[in-house]
Amino acid sequence: MSVKKVRLMNDKITVPPLIDQTDKEAEMYRDMVIQLADQIELLKRQLKEETDARYAAYARIKELTDR
């Protein structure tokens, strides 16, 4: 690992070696996809629960009004 020195206005600045950013970006996007997939699954479960509750309420209303 070599370190380059750059001169800027008579000051010495140490520049770190170049790092491959593509792996970090890929990992960042992978994490985002996983989070979104988890959120989608949560929303699907909530939708199913609400739909089941709605139809149970419809069945109960029908049961009460048919008496």
VMD Tcl script that draws the C-alpha trace (Angstrom):
set ca {
  {0.00 0.00 0.00}
  {1.70 3.17 -1.13}
  {0.80 6.65 0.02}
  {1.05 9.56 -2.39}
  {2.01 13.02 -1.31}
  {0.38 15.95 -3.07}
  {1.55 19.54 -2.81}
  {-1.15 22.12 -2.52}
  {-0.27 25.75 -1.88}
  {3.06 24.84 -0.22}
  {1.32 22.46 2.20}
  {1.86 18.74 2.13}
  {-1.32 16.68 2.14}
  {-1.27 12.92 2.41}
  {-3.65 11.23 0.00}
  {-4.76 7.74 1.01}
  {-4.51 5.00 -1.59}
  {-7.50 4.56 -3.86}
  {-10.09 2.13 -2.54}
  {-12.42 0.21 -4.78}
  {-15.77 1.86 -4.03}
  {-17.82 -0.53 -6.16}
  {-17.86 -3.16 -3.41}
  {-19.07 -0.63 -0.86}
  {-21.75 0.67 -3.22}
  {-22.88 -2.85 -4.08}
  {-23.10 -3.70 -0.39}
  {-25.05 -0.50 0.28}
  {-27.56 -1.31 -2.48}
  {-27.77 -4.93 -1.31}
  {-28.65 -3.75 2.19}
  {-31.28 -1.40 0.76}
  {-32.84 -4.23 -1.26}
  {-32.95 -6.47 1.81}
  {-34.58 -3.72 3.89}
  {-37.16 -3.06 1.17}
  {-37.90 -6.78 0.83}
  {-38.45 -7.01 4.59}
  {-40.75 -4.00 4.47}
  {-42.72 -5.50 1.57}
  {-43.17 -8.77 3.50}
  {-44.38 -6.83 6.54}
  {-46.89 -4.92 4.42}
  {-48.13 -8.15 2.82}
  {-48.72 -9.69 6.26}
  {-50.54 -6.58 7.48}
  {-52.72 -6.52 4.35}
  {-53.62 -10.19 4.81}
  {-54.53 -9.62 8.47}
  {-56.69 -6.61 7.60}
  {-58.40 -8.47 4.76}
  {-59.11 -11.46 7.01}
  {-60.49 -9.14 9.69}
  {-62.69 -7.34 7.16}
  {-64.24 -10.56 5.84}
  {-64.70 -11.86 9.38}
  {-66.57 -8.63 10.15}
  {-68.69 -9.07 7.01}
  {-69.53 -12.61 8.07}
  {-70.43 -11.44 11.57}
  {-72.63 -8.62 10.21}
  {-74.42 -11.10 7.92}
  {-74.87 -13.48 10.85}
  {-76.38 -10.73 13.01}
  {-78.66 -9.32 10.30}
  {-80.03 -12.73 9.20}
  {-81.62 -13.43 12.59}
}
mol new
graphics top color blue
foreach p $ca { graphics top sphere $p radius 0.5 }
foreach p [lrange $ca 0 end-1] q [lrange $ca 1 end] { graphics top cylinder $p $q radius 0.2 }
display resetview
